[in-house]
Amino acid sequence: MAISKEQRRENDERVKADIAEYGCHVISVFDPEGKEPTFSYSVGIQESCGAPEAIVIGVRPELGHAMINEYKDQVRRNGRFARGVLYSGFLEGFSIYVEPAKPSRLTEYTLGCDRHYKGKSYEVVQLIYPTTSGIWPWQAGASEWFKTNQRMLGRVRPNRP
């Protein structure tokens, strides 16, 4: 479904307004046929906070939105996130892991960032979460379903946890 130039302009204005008011705009994308996992990502965190944009794959849009806003809020309070560190405050009772995404793996995901930054480079980190049993997607006990629904956009096997 194509959108008109007017709709695109209105969307661009909404993105800019959200960045000015909230520090970012969050976009959630889902496959209506349910074949691909839902994902959410930020637009504007690099601009407003000087830190990478964030993406989370495989969670409901509401949860993805909340996780990205928590990332933005923690960046504002504490600065950039470090690779190889577990962070709390995103999911009740569970830590998350932040992994830089490889630009070559983002082509299907962050089209809103591409549009907003107009050819300028931007960084993205993936917010990675464990199962409710505490298993990470790269660990031996992770199911194929879990690995597929939380594709790794950075290193496939991070050093931690």
C-alpha positions in Angstrom: 0.0 0.0 0.0 1.6 3.2 -1.2 1.3 6.4 0.8 0.9 9.9 -0.6 3.4 12.6 -0.4 1.2 14.4 2.0 1.0 11.4 4.3 4.7 11.0 4.1 5.2 14.7 5.0 2.8 14.4 7.9 4.6 11.3 9.1 8.0 13.0 8.9 6.6 15.9 11.0 5.2 13.5 13.6 8.6 11.8 13.9 10.4 15.2 14.4 7.8 16.3 16.9 8.2 13.1 18.9 11.9 13.5 18.9 11.6 17.1 20.1 9.1 16.2 22.9 10.1 12.7 24.0 13.7 12.2 22.7 12.7 9.6 20.1 10.0 8.2 17.9 9.3 4.4 18.1 8.2 2.4 15.1 6.8 -1.0 15.5 6.5 -3.3 12.4 4.6 -6.6 12.2 3.9 -9.1 9.5 0.1 -9.5 9.1 0.6 -13.1 8.0 2.7 -13.8 11.1 5.6 -15.3 9.3 8.2 -12.8 10.4 8.7 -11.6 14.0 7.4 -8.2 15.1 10.1 -5.6 15.9 10.3 -2.1 17.2 13.0 0.4 16.8 13.8 4.0 17.7 14.3 7.0 15.5 16.1 10.0 17.0 18.0 8.8 20.1 21.3 9.4 18.3 20.1 12.9 17.5 18.7 13.7 21.0 21.0 11.8 23.3 24.2 11.1 21.3 23.7 7.4 21.7 22.8 4.6 19.2 19.3 3.9 18.1 17.8 0.8 19.6 15.9 -2.2 18.1 14.1 -5.1 19.8 12.9 -8.1 17.9 10.2 -10.6 18.8 8.1 -8.8 21.4 4.7 -7.2 21.3 4.7 -3.5 20.1 3.7 -2.2 23.5 6.6 -4.1 25.2 9.1 -3.1 22.4 8.0 0.6 22.9 8.5 0.4 26.6 11.9 -1.3 26.3 13.1 1.3 23.8 11.9 4.2 26.0 13.6 2.6 29.0 16.8 2.4 27.0 16.5 6.1 26.0 15.8 7.1 29.6 18.8 5.1 30.9 21.0 6.7 28.2 19.9 10.1 29.4 20.7 9.3 33.0 23.9 7.2 32.6 25.3 7.7 29.1 26.0 5.0 26.5 25.6 1.3 27.2 28.7 -0.9 27.1 28.9 -4.2 25.2 29.1 -7.3 27.4 27.2 -5.9 30.4 23.7 -7.0 31.6 21.3 -4.2 32.3 18.2 -4.2 34.5 15.0 -2.2 34.5 13.7 -3.3 31.1 11.8 -6.5 31.9 10.5 -7.3 35.4 12.9 -9.8 36.9 15.1 -10.1 33.9 18.2 -8.3 32.6 18.8 -7.5 29.0 22.0 -7.5 27.0 22.9 -4.7 24.5 24.7 -5.7 21.4 25.8 -3.3 18.5 24.0 -4.3 15.3 25.9 -4.7 12.1 24.8 -2.2 9.5 24.6 -4.9 6.8 21.9 -6.7 8.9 19.7 -3.6 9.3 18.6 -3.1 5.7 15.2 -4.7 6.3 14.6 -3.2 9.7 15.4 0.5 10.2 13.9 2.2 7.2 12.5 5.0 9.3 16.1 5.8 10.5 17.3 5.8 6.9 14.5 8.3 6.0 15.1 10.5 9.0 18.9 10.6 8.8 18.8 11.1 5.0 22.0 9.2 4.2 24.0 10.1 7.3 25.4 7.2 9.2 23.8 6.1 12.4 24.4 3.3 14.9 21.9 0.8 16.3 22.1 -1.5 19.3 19.9 -4.5 19.7 18.2 -5.0 23.0 18.4 -8.8 23.6 16.4 -10.6 26.2 16.3 -14.1 27.7 13.4 -16.6 27.8 11.4 -16.6 31.0 13.7 -19.5 32.0 16.7 -17.2 31.7 18.1 -18.8 28.5 19.7 -16.4 26.0 19.2 -17.0 22.2 22.8 -18.1 21.7 22.8 -20.7 24.5 22.4 -24.4 23.9 19.0 -24.6 25.6 17.4 -22.0 23.3 14.6 -23.3 21.1 14.7 -22.8 17.4 11.5 -20.8 17.7 13.2 -18.4 20.2 16.3 -18.0 18.0 14.2 -17.3 14.9 12.0 -14.8 16.7 14.9 -12.9 18.1 17.3 -12.7 15.2 20.8 -11.6 16.2 21.8 -8.5 14.3 25.2 -8.2 15.8 27.5 -11.0 16.9 25.7 -14.3 16.8 27.4 -15.5 20.0 28.2 -12.6 22.3 30.8 -13.1 25.0 28.1 -12.8 27.7 26.2 -14.0 29.6 
